[in-house]
Amino acid sequence: MVSFKIESLKCCIHLVNVNTFAAVKVFRNKIRVDFSLSRLIENKRIKKSIQMSAHRYLYHVDIFEAEEIDKELMGWIGEAYSKFNLKAG
């Protein structure tokens, strides 16, 4: 079972477990979903990518239609949740 909390900030909404694994920003004509992964993705849906460290990349995906929230996007968000939310033992 996936467990996380939602943090509402002035700038955006954070999805948080141990760490923030995704953020949603609302614009007039779109929403932007940001997430971090430990691998490079080359995909036309990625609006912007930033290499944060040797093994961490931040991605921005713009959503204009509900249909764009699909298995591919949810897979990336699920991967972000899994990779950056392991509790220290």
C-alpha contacts under 8 A as a table, 3 or more apart, distances in Angstrom:
res1	aa1	res2	aa2	distance
3	S	17	N	6.77
4	F	15	L	6.55
4	F	16	V	5.34
4	F	17	N	4.50
5	K	15	L	5.95
5	K	16	V	5.22
5	K	17	N	6.26
6	I	13	I	6.76
6	I	14	H	5.77
6	I	15	L	4.95
6	I	16	V	6.27
7	E	13	I	5.66
7	E	14	H	4.99
7	E	15	L	6.48
7	E	16	V	7.24
8	S	12	C	6.44
8	S	13	I	4.63
8	S	14	H	6.48
9	L	12	C	5.27
9	L	13	I	5.80
9	L	14	H	7.50
11	C	25	K	6.82
12	C	23	A	6.56
12	C	24	V	5.62
12	C	25	K	4.61
12	C	26	V	7.00
13	I	23	A	5.49
13	I	24	V	5.15
13	I	25	K	6.53
14	H	20	T	6.28
14	H	21	F	7.74
14	H	22	A	6.01
14	H	23	A	4.42
14	H	24	V	6.57
15	L	20	T	5.67
15	L	21	F	6.04
15	L	22	A	5.24
15	L	23	A	5.96
16	V	19	N	5.40
16	V	20	T	4.26
16	V	21	F	5.99
16	V	22	A	7.37
17	N	20	T	6.51
17	N	21	F	7.47
17	N	81	Y	7.66
17	N	85	N	6.13
18	V	84	F	7.74
18	V	85	N	4.99
18	V	86	L	7.10
18	V	87	K	6.70
19	N	84	F	6.53
19	N	85	N	5.74
20	T	23	A	7.54
21	F	35	F	5.81
21	F	36	S	6.48
21	F	77	I	7.40
21	F	80	A	5.50
21	F	81	Y	5.32
21	F	84	F	6.64
21	F	85	N	7.52
22	A	33	V	6.96
22	A	34	D	5.42
22	A	35	F	4.40
22	A	36	S	7.18
22	A	77	I	6.75
22	A	80	A	7.34
22	A	81	Y	7.81
23	A	33	V	5.72
23	A	34	D	5.05
23	A	35	F	6.57
24	V	31	I	6.70
24	V	32	R	5.62
24	V	33	V	4.68
24	V	34	D	6.42
25	K	31	I	5.56
25	K	32	R	5.07
25	K	33	V	6.58
26	V	30	K	6.50
26	V	31	I	4.57
26	V	32	R	6.53
27	F	30	K	5.22
27	F	31	I	5.63
27	F	32	R	7.66
29	N	64	F	6.78
30	K	62	D	6.51
30	K	63	I	5.48
30	K	64	F	4.79
30	K	65	E	7.95
31	I	62	D	5.86
31	I	63	I	5.22
31	I	64	F	6.82
32	R	60	H	6.45
32	R	61	V	5.58
32	R	62	D	4.45
32	R	63	I	6.05
33	V	60	H	5.75
33	V	61	V	5.21
33	V	62	D	6.39
33	V	63	I	7.53
34	D	58	L	6.94
34	D	59	Y	5.45
34	D	60	H	4.60
34	D	61	V	6.45
35	F	58	L	5.77
35	F	59	Y	5.45
35	F	60	H	6.94
35	F	76	W	7.76
35	F	77	I	6.47
35	F	80	A	6.38
36	S	56	R	6.54
36	S	57	Y	5.40
36	S	58	L	4.39
36	S	59	Y	6.12
36	S	80	A	5.69
37	L	40	L	7.53
37	L	56	R	5.68
37	L	57	Y	5.40
37	L	58	L	6.69
37	L	59	Y	7.97
37	L	76	W	7.82
37	L	79	E	7.11
37	L	80	A	5.42
37	L	83	K	7.12
38	S	55	H	4.94
38	S	56	R	4.46
38	S	57	Y	6.11
38	S	83	K	7.40
39	R	55	H	6.53
39	R	56	R	6.65
39	R	57	Y	6.62
40	L	57	Y	6.62
42	E	46	I	7.42
43	N	46	I	5.65
44	K	47	K	7.40
45	R	61	V	6.14
45	R	62	D	7.60
46	I	49	S	6.93
46	I	59	Y	6.49
46	I	60	H	5.88
46	I	61	V	5.03
46	I	62	D	7.73
47	K	59	Y	7.52
47	K	60	H	5.44
47	K	61	V	5.31
47	K	62	D	6.56
48	K	59	Y	5.85
48	K	60	H	5.17
48	K	61	V	7.32
49	S	57	Y	6.63
49	S	58	L	5.51
49	S	59	Y	4.52
49	S	60	H	6.41
50	I	57	Y	5.56
50	I	58	L	5.07
50	I	59	Y	6.60
51	Q	54	A	7.31
51	Q	55	H	7.93
51	Q	56	R	6.12
51	Q	57	Y	4.47
51	Q	58	L	6.40
52	M	55	H	7.73
52	M	56	R	5.37
52	M	57	Y	5.41
52	M	58	L	6.62
53	S	56	R	5.12
53	S	57	Y	7.12
63	I	66	A	7.41
63	I	68	E	6.07
63	I	69	I	7.32
64	F	68	E	7.23
65	E	68	E	5.63
65	E	69	I	7.84
66	A	69	I	5.74
67	E	70	D	6.36
68	E	73	L	7.80
69	I	73	L	6.07
69	I	74	M	7.00
70	D	73	L	5.50
70	D	74	M	6.12
71	K	74	M	5.06
71	K	75	G	5.79
72	E	75	G	5.06
72	E	76	W	6.45
73	L	76	W	5.21
73	L	77	I	6.35
74	M	77	I	5.01
74	M	78	G	5.96
75	G	78	G	4.98
75	G	79	E	6.07
76	W	79	E	5.03
76	W	80	A	6.19
77	I	80	A	5.00
77	I	81	Y	6.19
78	G	81	Y	5.01
78	G	82	S	6.22
79	E	82	S	5.06
79	E	83	K	5.98
80	A	83	K	5.26
80	A	84	F	6.08
81	Y	84	F	5.90
81	Y	85	N	5.81
82	S	85	N	5.77
82	S	86	L	7.01
83	K	86	L	6.91
